[in-house]
Structure formats: structure tokens, C-alpha cells
Amino acid sequence: MKQRLSREKMIELMKLHCKGNYNQFGRELGVDPAHLYRFLNTGIGGGKKIIFGLMDFCEKNQLNYKNYIEL
């Protein structure tokens, strides 16, 4: 079974922590905002940089990154 990031949950996270701002959320994750936008809106380009950025972000904010992965 393939696991992948839940785009819907990541959008909710962005709205909650960064007021829906792609630039701010991209900086928080350490990824280019255009890359983040493309991934969240089309599903294209979600790679290890976004995954590791999300894991670091969750660790800093006492969140469980597993909540943002769908089976």
C-alpha cells in the first residue's frame, strides 16, 4: 500500500498556522512557495523536500506528522 501526503490536511495546516499564505508556509517548510502551491493544488511535485520540511515543521510545533500522511 502506497503512502502519500494528504494535500487536504496540509492545506488545513497552512490555513491554521500561516493564515493560508503560501509564501509563509513555504518558508516554514523550507521549500519554494511555487513548488508548494503546485503540489497542494495539483498533486505534482510532492517529494522528499516537502516531506522532510513537514516533519521538521511538525516537530517544532508539537504536531504528529503522521496525521498528514494518508494510506
N, C-alpha and C positions, 0 to 999 in steps of 0.2 A: 504494500500500500504506500502510495507516494504522499509525503507530507509537503505542505506549502504554506506560505504566509497567507493569512486571512486579510485581504485588502479592505474589507468592510470594517473589521475591528481596528485595523491600523488607521483608517480614516476617522473613526470614533476617537482613537487615542490622540490623533493630531488635533481634532476639534477641542478635546478636553484640555490638553496641555499647551497647545500653541494657537488656540483660537482659530483653527482652520487655516493657518498660514503655512503654505508650502515652503517658503524660504526659511522660516524659523525652524520648522520641523526637520527640514533637510540639514540645517546647521547642527541641530541637536543630534541627529543620526550620523553626521559626518559624511553625507552624500550630497551630490549636486541636486538642487531643487528640481531641475528639469528631469533628471533621471527618476527622482521620487514621484513627480507628477505623472510621468509616463507609466510607471509601474502601477500606481494607485488607480489610474483611470483606464488603463488598457490591459494590465497584467503582463506587459512586456518589460523585461529587464530586471526582474527581482532576483538579484544574485546574492553572493555571499557578503558583499559590502553592506547591503541593506540589512541582511540577517544579523550580521555582527554588530552593526550600528544599533539595531533594535534591541539586541541583547544588552549592550552597554547602557543604552537609554533606560531600559527596564531595571537594570541593576542599580543605577543612580537614583531612580525614583521608587525603589522598593516595590516593583511590579514583577509578576511572573511572566516571563517571555513566552512560556508555553501556552498562555491564553491567546496568543496571536498566531498560533500555528494550527491549521486545520488538517485533519486526517483524511 
